[in-house]
Amino acid sequence: MSTNTATNASTDTAIYQRRESEARSYCRRFPTAFVRASGAIMTDAEGRDYIDFLAGCSSLNYGHNDPDMKSALVEHVMSDGVAHGLDMHTDAKGAFLQTFERLILEPRGMDHRMMFTGPTGANAVEAALKLARKATGRTNVIAFTTGFHGVTLGALAATGNLYNRGGAGQQLGGVTRMPFDGALGPDIDTAEVLATMLDEPSSGIEPPAAIIFETVQGEGGLNPASPKWVKRVAEIARQHGALLIIDDIQAGIGRTGGFFSFDDMEVQPDIITMAKSLSGLGLPFAAVLVKPEYDVFKPAEHNGTFRGNNHAMVTARVALEKFWSDDTFLNSIDERARYLESRLNRIAERVPGSNIKGRGMFLGVDVGSGELADKIVTQCFKDGLIIETSGSRGQVVKILAPLTIDQDTFARGLDIVEQAVAKVTEQEAVTA
Ligand SMILES: Cc1ncc(COP(=O)(O)O)c(C=O)c1O
């Protein structure tokens, strides 16, 4: 196909109305056709640059098309390296596992094994839930209000969002919902609510196979769990013979600071789900980390054709070597996070009653209403910024900038958010 044909096709938006399913979503919020992406910038077919504060919903924590990952991948492809390997041993897979062991597992004293699942986050969550059920012989799972774990049926049962759950077309079972940290207000410790419910033999809650949560709920509105809550829930899980599953799909890989979102929380989850930024380059790749004693699937009992994306293994290895060999990246995330927080404080001052939510580079402003947040992100897009909302009512303007974003681009993006908030709140004041 010539470049011309490709460009014409990308600007013909009628094809999407005609032929793409109604289930499409982000393209409605960002109605243009993108043709290139580099670092924190996406460029559309008209040649207009947009700053990307969505970063593939945190699948692009290292930005678009990192040059080192890209060249390693090109070299692998051009030398006829294995692309699809089922779960066969390959040089790419061996090198990735060795690097993961050396840079991530060993320094943390983790003896976890890596189970390659199908390539999406939901695939990893499904595997995690099944493993926990098989390992404990129990079926019930505790999940939390406003948690999001994906939209396949098992993961959706653990997801709180009513709109997503409405798509199931069948009953979603096997999960008991409990209030997340802070869900009952600042005076009620919901870890103790959970403990009370599980301690009471007649609470009506079946003994759980697992307790699953995100340390910062991404889709649920950037609700952070305190380290104290996380530690207490880990203790409750242990007391009740339930496995602790931390879903690190969105909060992990640097988004909240450390490689794992629970680094420094003194917990070792039995199972950890990983996806999104694991490949580093945005290639589909997911995995479950499981303690050896719970690694209970028999060969091929839980399988899948796309568990051997060797391209993703090549880029994932380069990502680990480049960003996690020492503390340089970690420190730079911390620095950017502090800058982000200071800018968001200023932005929040413009919206009465708003507050900042999240942790690390996983921050947003809760502006109190989904309608207002919608207007702000729509204005941002007009002004050249890709940014989304989250939360049960879509009320949080969520910043998911690449963790590698340069200071100038970061500042320009935040200027756009600040100006959009000013414009929208002024318009609202006039209308009122
Ligand atoms: C915490 C968490 N778990 C699971 C998922 C599902 O991942 P995927 O969309 O790749 O299936 C997501 C997606 O946003 C997520 O944020």
The ligand as a Gaussian input file, in Angstrom:
#p B3LYP/6-31G(d) Opt

LIG

0 1
 C       -6.502000      -2.439000      37.209000
 C       -6.917000      -3.012000      35.901000
 N       -7.089000      -4.335000      35.787000
 C       -7.444000      -4.904000      34.635000
 C       -7.666000      -4.137000      33.503000
 C       -8.052000      -4.793000      32.220000
 O       -7.026000      -4.707000      31.307000
 P       -7.339000      -4.909000      29.746000
 O       -8.128000      -3.713000      29.310000
 O       -5.997000      -4.992000      29.098000
 O       -8.112000      -6.176000      29.629000
 C       -7.509000      -2.755000      33.578000
 C       -7.765000      -1.899000      32.402000
 O       -7.886000      -0.712000      32.463000
 C       -7.134000      -2.176000      34.804000
 O       -6.986000      -0.862000      34.933000

